[in-house]
């Protein structure tokens, strides 16, 4: 098991290396001149040259890449052009907020998805199963931002049940209850698509397992239905992990819409704002940190997979 | 082992057969239609005896075996009677059925890979069954018994195998483990559904030998389902040939295979290669078996039968005694006044 996790860890290194190259190149080829955006239209040619020199932008790309990578590895993510402050704490704060939102959304998505998936698999007929199927399809098909806006209009602004946006009440104590109230709507919005996908995948996984020979074999050994179902659900865990892992990864990246709609101060919102401001260091760091979170998540999912399924650790 | 059985006076009566199947019918019901798969099968399995159900795919042999254990739940309607030591099994309440399954009747399924939970160690799967049937009361005792059972089915290092997952074992080892689970609670009837079909030829013989050995040791009655005439010949005992959901011929294996009475059995044997005979000597039966759910009126074999009489297409001939200890469901096999077979 340890060897398996070790191998996975080693495999993550080249992946992260590749990610860093892709991010660097993407930043280089997107249009927009950071020097111009820093100095504004009135900057003199001398000032432009001096700033270009200071930012190291006249070095060849490979040199720039190595310099950037070196800084990044030592924890120096540069200085924000727009906000004139260190990028590292800014990005880490935003990442933490995104992780809170994604974790809440993931819990909702997995609980809902498993419940609806199991229900529609085990009770294939009946109103509840049909309702479950329809809900799953609906949640996959509806765009997140429109659901988010509807929730804001009716539940937050209209009924006043929840705060409209943000993460904490500016006049509040910043405690857990405050955070929880702000968290519900964006988390539900972000959870809808993954919940629908998990529900549909889990449904077919339950059907698969229930049709496997060992279910009959266990019954033939005198096990009760409940015991047989414990075996069956155990066998759905590997595929559930795969789907849930993918969906949480998708949440980490896709939560940007939800963060924008609900003004959630996460990494998506930060990157989104930085793009409009051509704040390259923040974009770079934000994307890199998101990619890192994604890789770590996959590592965790792989490790869990190995823990559940002995065939994988071999 | 099971208290309900100890109270049953029939259990101690050796004249009562461990398994008696009378006029068994199995009908699969779905929302749109119902399909008769087993149509009136009767046979008796005595203590220590082996009975082979021989037939092609779709002949209903596996369904017969599973119907005895009532593994289809609400998917199938099962009619007729199945008794163990005189006690009726059909319609038993769920708890009694559970203690029966794996306790007094055990199943060895065809594919050992599918029969084991891939995520559980062999030992834990054995221990679970021992626990469910109350054979071992403590964890340590169950574990010790599990290793004994693995050793008994010829696994050389039972400790290691008990700690292994199914995918870490070879197919033959897996089938041995499945057999260990099946015999763990000392069943009176062991149902083996093509136990060697999924295995290499070299391993097949070993597994069959193991089943014979276990049977001789414990006096278990074995109901073996197979499509393989070779297996049926090696195994001996009694044989029941099935076609289209019916038993068409029954008797001691050597006699049935040596001197078949039913035209279907003859056809089946003629289609087998015999060592030393040229390839061209093989004869296949013309046509193919009727699909399940579309059995013709009269004898289901009549459309393919070279000796069919006009009456065969109208009336399904009953299984009647054609010689001492032998029965066939065919008027051709039974010239002279037909006498309905008693048991």
Interface residues (C-beta under 8 A of the other chain):
Chain A: X212 X213 X214 X216 X217 X218 X219 X220 X221 X222 X223 X224 X227 X231 X234 X235 X308 X309 X310 X311 X314
Chain B: X66 X69 X71 X98 X99 X100 X101 X102 X103 X106 X107 X109 X111 X114 X115 X116 X117 X118 X119 X120 X128 X129 X132 X133 X165 X167 X168 X178 X181 X182 X185
